[in-house]
Amino acid sequence: MPPTAILPFPIAQVRAQFPALQRLHRGLPAAYFDGPGGTQVAGGCIEAMADYMRKGGANLHGQFPSSVETEAHIQAAREAMADLLNVPPREIAFGANTTTLALAVARAVGRSWKPGDEIVVTELDHRGNVDPWITQAQDKGATVRWIKVDTTTCTLALDDLDSIINPRTVFVAVGLASNAVGTVNDVARVAARAKAVGALVAVDAVQAVPHISVDRDALGADLLFCSAYKFFGPHLGVVTVRAELMERLPVYKLAPAPAFIPDRLETGTQNHEALAGIPAAVGFIASLGAGATRRERILSGYEQIEAHENGLITRMREALAAQPRITVYQAPPAVRKTPTLAFTVAGLAPEAVCRSLVEEQAVFVASGDFYASTLADILGINPAGWVRAGLSPYNTDEEADRFIEGVGQLLR
């Protein structure tokens, strides 16, 4: 079967893999529409983590079985993430979460920055892909420049890219997908301009990896971040760094800690039980696809996921856009988006909308600016923020109907 074949989505089999979907609220099955904040965990991942702890955990470099097994789990996690992001396993490093990893990497990559250097961030990004870099720039006296957002389209305004990224630019940080409004950015175009002036490129792929296939090198990234708890796994951050860059990064580390890659980026003892769950989280995506290799199955699986999620979110977007009291913040139809829906209801606080949806329909959505605070300020929706509904592969037509009905009840 060719990888591009889109089959009927096996929603029943998908839902059977997520124990959390058995939860009831006021007699209704919980509809988890909070995927952008974190997905539910695949059962295979839960079992792998529990199995690791049942058999006895250990730290590294021991000659006894539990230590050797721990090292094997870490290598298996690297290999799974390497297939997910299409990079070599030795270019994968783990940490507590993406923000913690970005702060650590920023301290290293920015040690050579100086007055006169410029770094570039965007107004559309989660602050986790902004503040680590601008804090380091401020410490070093470097200048911060911003790629602005087009408020009418919720996309990055790239017309002035050649002047914003210029010969003084040393570093560019850009998100692959907005955690607030779902816009998928033209990262390859931004990265190509950065490479033309010799700047490094960091890509925040946290919100993209749960929904679309990602290839670090095809994007032109030197560093790319994601979080396992956003794609059906445990609370772990992941960064992939090109080997030649990782080897020369002046990282902050303890003197006896490994100097070789990728371990030199991983400070302290890692979360071994969580790492044991990574292959199963990646395996869930691959299980939806077809192909001779895990990478091929991952690519095919993402096609199934994207087709399923897009069908649901299109219905939800259209239903909300038809209501005059609702403002939907989204890019035009032709712009690729993740299944993330941000909206406000005239006369109702976002928190009140969330409370009504959960109490009346058992639909779990969230409110706030979700750390996309620059975008929220520019759009004028702070301090209250948006209501945000985000889908995952385990969401259903019936849940989308409940969401639409719940919003309709509010308006009536």
PyMOL commands that set and color helices and strands:
alter all, ss='L'
color gray80, all
select helices_A, chain A and resi 11-16+19-22+35-37+43-55+65-85+89-91+98-109+127-129+131-140+161-164+187-196+216-219+228-230+243-248+263-265+272-287+294-321+350-361+373-379+397-411
alter helices_A, ss='H'
color red, helices_A
select strands_A, chain A and resi 24-25+28-29+31-32+92-95+118-122+143-147+149-150+155-156+169-175+200-204+223-227+237-241+326-329+340-345+363-364+366-368+386-390
alter strands_A, ss='S'
color yellow, strands_A
deselect
rebuild
show_as cartoon
